[in-house]
Amino acid sequence: MTIKNLILAALMSVLVAMTSGKTFSMHHEQTKKAEIAKVERKKIDAKLKATLISVFEVNEALHSAFFTYNADLVDQGAKNLRDAILKIDDKKLKKHFKRTLVQLEKITKDQNQEKNNHQYNLVSKKLVQALGLYDLGDTYNVYSCPMVKKVWVQNSKKMAKVHNPYASYMPHCGTKDTNF
Protein backbone atom coordinates (compact mmCIF):
# COMPACT_ATOMS: atom_id res chain seq x y z
CA MET A 1 0.00 0.00 0.00
CA THR A 2 1.44 3.37 -0.99
CA ILE A 3 1.62 6.37 1.32
CA LYS A 4 -1.01 8.12 -0.81
CA ASN A 5 -3.39 5.17 -0.34
CA LEU A 6 -2.72 5.10 3.40
CA ILE A 7 -3.48 8.81 3.69
CA LEU A 8 -6.63 8.42 1.58
CA ALA A 9 -7.78 5.48 3.73
CA ALA A 10 -7.18 7.49 6.90
CA LEU A 11 -9.12 10.46 5.57
CA MET A 12 -12.02 8.26 4.49
CA SER A 13 -12.13 6.76 7.96
CA VAL A 14 -12.49 10.32 9.26
CA LEU A 15 -15.48 10.78 6.94
CA VAL A 16 -17.06 7.57 8.21
CA ALA A 17 -16.42 8.58 11.82
CA MET A 18 -17.99 11.98 11.24
CA THR A 19 -21.11 10.38 9.79
CA SER A 20 -21.38 7.73 12.49
CA GLY A 21 -22.91 10.02 15.11
CA LYS A 22 -19.81 10.31 17.28
CA THR A 23 -19.18 13.67 18.87
CA PHE A 24 -15.92 15.59 18.85
CA SER A 25 -14.68 18.85 20.27
CA MET A 26 -15.31 21.78 17.92
CA HIS A 27 -11.59 22.20 17.14
CA HIS A 28 -11.15 18.49 16.52
CA GLU A 29 -14.32 18.42 14.36
CA GLN A 30 -13.21 21.43 12.30
CA THR A 31 -9.84 19.80 11.68
CA LYS A 32 -11.53 16.58 10.50
CA LYS A 33 -13.91 18.52 8.23
CA ALA A 34 -10.97 20.31 6.66
CA GLU A 35 -9.27 16.94 6.07
CA ILE A 36 -12.37 15.54 4.36
CA ALA A 37 -12.47 18.47 1.97
CA LYS A 38 -8.90 17.62 0.88
CA VAL A 39 -9.72 14.01 -0.05
CA GLU A 40 -9.36 13.33 -3.76
CA ARG A 41 -12.63 11.81 -4.89
CA LYS A 42 -12.68 9.00 -7.42
CA LYS A 43 -13.44 9.86 -11.04
CA ILE A 44 -16.22 7.69 -12.46
CA ASP A 45 -17.60 7.07 -15.92
CA ALA A 46 -20.24 9.44 -17.32
CA LYS A 47 -23.14 6.98 -17.06
CA LEU A 48 -22.55 6.17 -13.39
CA LYS A 49 -21.95 9.85 -12.61
CA ALA A 50 -25.26 10.80 -14.25
CA THR A 51 -27.07 8.07 -12.29
CA LEU A 52 -25.56 9.21 -8.98
CA ILE A 53 -26.30 12.87 -9.71
CA SER A 54 -29.89 11.82 -10.40
CA VAL A 55 -30.01 10.24 -6.94
CA PHE A 56 -28.80 13.50 -5.38
CA GLU A 57 -31.30 15.52 -7.44
CA VAL A 58 -34.15 13.33 -6.17
CA ASN A 59 -32.80 13.74 -2.64
CA GLU A 60 -33.19 17.52 -3.03
CA ALA A 61 -36.98 17.11 -3.04
CA LEU A 62 -36.82 14.87 0.03
CA HIS A 63 -34.53 17.35 1.79
CA SER A 64 -37.01 20.13 1.00
CA ALA A 65 -39.94 18.06 2.30
CA PHE A 66 -38.07 17.49 5.58
CA PHE A 67 -37.07 21.18 5.80
CA THR A 68 -40.73 22.27 5.78
CA TYR A 69 -41.86 18.90 7.16
CA ASN A 70 -44.75 17.98 4.94
CA ALA A 71 -45.52 14.34 5.79
CA ASP A 72 -47.11 13.58 2.41
CA LEU A 73 -44.14 15.03 0.52
CA VAL A 74 -41.70 13.23 2.84
CA ASP A 75 -43.46 9.94 2.09
CA GLN A 76 -43.43 10.53 -1.68
CA GLY A 77 -39.85 11.84 -1.63
CA ALA A 78 -38.62 8.72 0.17
CA LYS A 79 -40.32 6.51 -2.44
CA ASN A 80 -38.81 8.57 -5.27
CA LEU A 81 -35.32 8.39 -3.76
CA ARG A 82 -35.67 4.63 -3.34
CA ASP A 83 -36.65 4.33 -7.02
CA ALA A 84 -33.65 6.47 -8.06
CA ILE A 85 -31.25 4.31 -6.01
CA LEU A 86 -32.70 1.15 -7.55
CA LYS A 87 -31.56 2.44 -10.98
CA ILE A 88 -27.90 2.19 -9.95
CA ASP A 89 -26.19 -0.59 -11.95
CA ASP A 90 -22.78 -0.54 -10.24
CA LYS A 91 -22.44 -3.58 -7.92
CA LYS A 92 -20.28 -1.77 -5.36
CA LEU A 93 -22.76 1.11 -5.08
CA LYS A 94 -25.73 -1.25 -4.97
CA LYS A 95 -24.11 -2.89 -1.96
CA HIS A 96 -23.33 0.55 -0.46
CA PHE A 97 -27.01 1.57 -0.65
CA LYS A 98 -28.56 -1.82 0.28
CA ARG A 99 -29.58 -0.83 3.84
CA THR A 100 -30.54 2.62 2.60
CA LEU A 101 -33.38 1.08 0.60
CA VAL A 102 -34.79 -0.48 3.79
CA GLN A 103 -34.39 2.80 5.68
CA LEU A 104 -36.25 4.68 2.95
CA GLU A 105 -39.14 2.21 3.21
CA LYS A 106 -39.43 3.13 6.90
CA ILE A 107 -39.94 6.82 6.06
CA THR A 108 -43.71 7.18 5.73
CA LYS A 109 -46.40 9.76 6.34
CA ASP A 110 -47.81 7.51 9.07
CA GLN A 111 -44.54 7.59 11.02
CA ASN A 112 -43.90 10.46 13.46
CA GLN A 113 -41.45 13.19 12.49
CA GLU A 114 -38.79 12.14 14.99
CA LYS A 115 -38.64 8.58 13.62
CA ASN A 116 -38.60 9.84 10.04
CA ASN A 117 -35.79 12.26 10.92
CA HIS A 118 -33.79 9.37 12.36
CA GLN A 119 -34.22 7.29 9.21
CA TYR A 120 -33.41 10.26 6.96
CA ASN A 121 -30.20 10.85 8.92
CA LEU A 122 -29.19 7.21 8.28
CA VAL A 123 -29.97 7.66 4.58
CA SER A 124 -28.04 10.94 4.53
CA LYS A 125 -24.97 9.28 6.04
CA LYS A 126 -24.80 6.91 3.07
CA LEU A 127 -25.28 9.81 0.66
CA VAL A 128 -22.49 11.70 2.46
CA GLN A 129 -20.17 8.72 2.12
CA ALA A 130 -20.92 8.35 -1.59
CA LEU A 131 -20.38 12.07 -2.14
CA GLY A 132 -17.04 11.86 -0.35
CA LEU A 133 -15.89 8.90 -2.43
CA TYR A 134 -16.99 9.89 -5.95
CA ASP A 135 -16.36 13.11 -7.85
CA LEU A 136 -19.81 14.42 -8.74
CA GLY A 137 -18.73 18.02 -9.24
CA ASP A 138 -19.26 20.97 -6.93
CA THR A 139 -23.05 21.18 -6.75
CA TYR A 140 -23.57 19.07 -3.63
CA ASN A 141 -21.88 19.43 -0.26
CA VAL A 142 -22.06 17.90 3.20
CA TYR A 143 -23.71 19.85 6.02
CA SER A 144 -24.20 19.05 9.68
CA CYS A 145 -25.88 20.42 12.76
CA PRO A 146 -24.01 20.06 16.06
CA MET A 147 -27.21 20.68 18.04
CA VAL A 148 -29.13 17.69 16.66
CA LYS A 149 -25.97 15.74 15.72
CA LYS A 150 -27.18 14.93 12.21
CA VAL A 151 -25.81 15.30 8.68
CA TRP A 152 -27.28 15.89 5.24
CA VAL A 153 -26.37 16.65 1.64
CA GLN A 154 -27.51 19.96 0.24
CA ASN A 155 -27.37 21.59 -3.21
CA SER A 156 -24.99 24.48 -2.46
CA LYS A 157 -25.67 26.19 -5.77
CA LYS A 158 -29.40 26.46 -5.14
CA MET A 159 -29.16 27.13 -1.40
CA ALA A 160 -26.14 29.06 -0.20
CA LYS A 161 -27.60 29.29 3.31
CA VAL A 162 -27.75 26.22 5.57
CA HIS A 163 -31.16 24.50 5.38
CA ASN A 164 -31.35 22.12 8.34
CA PRO A 165 -33.96 19.44 7.51
CA TYR A 166 -34.10 18.13 11.07
CA ALA A 167 -34.95 21.11 13.26
CA SER A 168 -37.75 23.44 12.17
CA TYR A 169 -37.18 25.51 15.32
CA MET A 170 -33.66 26.36 14.06
CA PRO A 171 -33.88 26.01 10.27
CA HIS A 172 -30.50 27.57 9.51
CA CYS A 173 -28.47 25.97 12.28
CA GLY A 174 -25.52 24.01 11.02
CA THR A 175 -22.34 24.24 9.01
CA LYS A 176 -21.19 23.48 5.50
CA ASP A 177 -18.59 20.77 6.10
CA THR A 178 -17.22 20.35 2.57
CA ASN A 179 -16.55 22.64 -0.34
CA PHE A 180 -16.30 20.33 -3.33
Secondary structure by P-SEA (a helix, b strand, c coil): ccaaaaaaaaaaaaaaaaaccccccaaaaaaaaaaaaacbbbbbcaaaaaaaaaaaaaaaaaaaaaacccaaaaaaaaaaaaaaaaacccaaaaaaaaaaaaaaaaccccccaaaaaaaaaaaaaaaaaaaacccccccbbbbbbccccccccccccccccccccccccccccccccccc
